Amino acid sequence: MSYTNPILELEKQKILLAKEYEAEREAFQQQTEAQGIGRKLRRGDAWWPLTTGKAYYNSLNQYCIEVHRQHDDDTDHNFEYGRPICFFRLNSTVSDGRIIAAAGEKPRYMPFTATVSYVEGDRMVVALNSESHAAELLQVAGLGVQLSFDETSYRTMCDALERVTRSRGNRLAYLRDLFYTDMPAQRYTFGDIRLPWLNPTQEHAVNEVLRAKDVAIVHGPPGTGKTTTLVEAIFECLQKENQVMVCAQSNMAVDWISEKLVDRGIPVLRIGNPTRVNDKMLSFTYERQFEAHPDYEQLWSLRKAMRELRKNRRRGDRSYHQKMDRLHSRATELEMSITQQLFGEARVIACTLVGAANRLLEGQKFNTLFIDEAAQALEAACWIPIRRASRVVFAGDHCQLPPTVKSYEAMREGLGMTLMERIVKQKPEVVTLLKMQYRMNEDIMRFSSEWFYKGQVESAPEVRNRSILDYDIPMLWIDTSDMACREEFVGESYGRINKTEARLTIAALQLYFDKIGKERIIEERIDVGIISPYRSQVQYLRQMIKKDAYFKPFRHLISVNTVDGFQGQERDVIMISLVRANDEGQIGFLRELRRMNVAITRAKMKLIILGDAPTMTHHPFYKKLYEYIDSL
């Protein structure tokens, strides 16, 4: 058995994480100093101007205030539950959709930070540290809010690495040594259970999960039913275990798997507020279930009494501390009782990886931990929930989007290597590949299968020949090299834009819609995704769709986003604007082929790529893709 020192590997992770922290902090500071509020608004990192709504104590006894975005804006924003924010004042006006500030006017920041508790549309609920902060906000004219630098996530990940490093003689230490060496993973030897509603590889994956004593990996290429398989594996585990934990890197991914589990009739307790906001999602959050508990009214009364006692305290009142201690003791006892009951009734505890450090989970242990979208999670983040588990099931696809790493140096030295990838390389015997996909036309799927999955992925018979038009070619590359399409550099944060290519994209979509027929598009709800790797191109395309009267009846069927924004989604038609067009054959981060794998596998029936072939085909992947499409 070869041996890699796990302690040294973890120490290396801490060093790389520190580099990433410094790179992100420095980038944040530079952006804050250099960017005007207008750019922050366009990036979705700020709201301005705001109106304030009601202020109140929530079920977690946090003082909250509602804020509403006044400016009607369809810009995607980056605010989500748990993210730190700061408020500012800016005495400016909005005219024709543009922010107008007085000459030399700079935002003046409030001397405190807060946390996002809830976001829906143009409404945000913010958790404050003090009632006095709310009073300050209510008096401010020209109030705005922007994202602040998130130190908490880094501190939590560093703490997790430290705990794993220090572990001796326990289950966590065993998993640490197992994951960093080629020490064989243990498994049970019982026979397969039959699950005829799954395909053979899905059924095999569920059985491998059940037989794993230490670790199992469900490798799910696009459209292969990874979520279906994972839900079934969780359901079967719960036949033998009282409770399991389910985590993912993002709130969106946690929401998705949680919703599927609820649909299966499994009681879920969601720690952290959901991103996918609807009544069904909210009903299984800890906050909502806590508020719905019969004893909550009594607890609220006790908390109210404590606040009033504190507010009305008289000098020399000797009984104050006794009264406060009695109220506090009773409130704590009641809160613990409600929490214990909620956890006792839930079969699945669901949260993000960083959310697994929530104080509500202190002392909680689980036999099985499921980590969905594990190929997008930093190694350090995975260790946060692993310390609460006896065995781990990873699910994801390391041939799709990698974790986001901003430090080039940290990425080069290995921070982008996920724990799932590490185990895939060292323990291929614990990996089960799902081989039957249910999304794409055979021609769209085949290229991805051959390049990324050694040709092992096949199309289900019901989707093999799916198309919108008779005799339609499923894939098309529109070569823009003869159409004067040139890229322009916009900035480090926005990357590049190619306005001529954007106009061609819109024209190509209109032409395809005319071929299909407007009535049929609406009747059959044929949906379209327009993807570009660059944010500036995405925003330009959105504006064009919004302004073009032709697309008014279809706007609800058209989504425009980056590759990352389309992860886990699918559309009938996908258009990709590659943007890059230069004489040097430079394609920048389009060399990250896993990102392009995501882009081309979102399409169910039609994939249209627009790009400068001479520029793109300098790279062997795009050359092969171009030749493949040309051969259809």
ABEGO torsion letter per residue (X at the ends): XBBBBAAAAAAAAAAAAAAAAAAAAAAAAAAAAABBAAAAAAAGABBOBBBBBBBBBBAAGBBBBBBBBABBBABBBABBBGBBBBBBBBBBBBBGGBBBBBBGBBBBBBABBBBBABBBEABBBBBBABAAAAAAAAABBGBBBBBBBBAAAAAAAAAAAAAAAABBGBAAAAAAAAAABABBBBBBABBBBBBAABBAAAAAAAAAAAABAABBBBBBBBGAGAAAAAAAAAAAAAAABABBBBBBABAAAAAAAAAAAAAAGBBBBBBEBBABBBAAAAAABAAAAAAABAAAAAAAAAAAAAAAAAAABBBGBAAAAAAAAAAAAAAAAAAAAAAAAAAAABABBBBBAAAAABAAABGBBBABBBBBGAAABBAAAAAAAAAABABBBBBEBAABBBBBBABAAAAAAGAABBAAAAAAAABAAABBBBABBAABBAAAAAAAAAAAAGGABBBBAAAAABBABBGBBABBBBBAAAAGBBBBBAEAAAEBBBAAAAAAAAAAAAAAAAAAEAAAAAAAGBBBBBBBABAAAAAAAAAAAAABAAAAAAAAABBBBBAAAABGBBBABBBBBAGBBBAAGBAEAAABAAAAAAAAAABAABBBBBBBAAAAAABAAAAAAAAAAAAX
